Amino acid sequence: MDKDMVDDMVDTQESVDWNSRLADEGRWQQARGRIRQTWGSLTDDELDSARGSWDRLVGVIKEKTGEAADAIDDKLRGYFR
């Protein structure tokens, strides 16, 4: 494999990585808005602390609202589709 082909592959991999990160950020921001609409008692700090951990997010919502974890999980999955 020549150097140009390797450089092209590296550029493509980096582009895909950044696109994935941007998509995830956008998806999080959209879902975060829906989460705030559904569970308005959650604060930005609580949501920020739970970002990146599904279990933590479910736990924060459960603790704050008393809603069943299964019900929370089902609603969240709909937001991240």
N, C-alpha and C positions, 0 to 999 in steps of 0.2 A: 504494500500500500504506500503510495507516495505521500509526501508531506502535505500537499494541497488537499488531498482527500481527508487526511487526519484533521487538518485545520477546519475544514468544512464540517466534519462530524462534531468537533468540539464546539463550534459556533452554534450548530443546531441544538446540541444538548443544553447549552447555556440558555438559548432562547426558550426552549421548552420549559426549562426549570423556572425561569422568570415568569413565563406565561402562567404556569401552574400556580405560582405564588400570588400573582395578581388575581387570578380567578378565585382562589381560596379567600383572599381578602375581600373581594367583592361579594362572594357568597356569604361570608361571615357578616358583613355589614348589612346585607339584605335580611338575613336570618335574625340578626340582632334587633332590627327594627320590628320584625314580626314578634319576636320574643317579648320586647317591651310592650307591644300592643296587647299581647295575650296576658302577660304577667307584669302589669304596670308597677307593682310594688318593688320590682328589682331595680337596683341602682346600677349606674354605669360601672362603678368599682366592682360590684359583685359579678357582673358580666365579664369585665376585663380579667378578673382573677380566675374565672372558669374557662377562659378561652384556651382551646387546645386540648381540653380534657372533657370528653363526653360525660364521663361519670361525675366529674366535679360540677359540670353544668346542671345535670339532672339533680344532683344533691343540693345545690344552691337553691334551685327552684322549689324542690321538695321541702327543704327547711323553711323557706320563706312563705310558702303557700299552704303546706300541709297536703298538697295533692299527691296522689299515688304515683310512684316512680314509673310504672308501666304507662300510665296515661300521659305523663310528661314525655316519656321516651317516644311514644307514638306521635305526639304533636311535633316534637323536634324533628323527627325523621321527615315529616312532611315539609318542614321549612328548609331542609338541606337537600331536597331532591333536585 
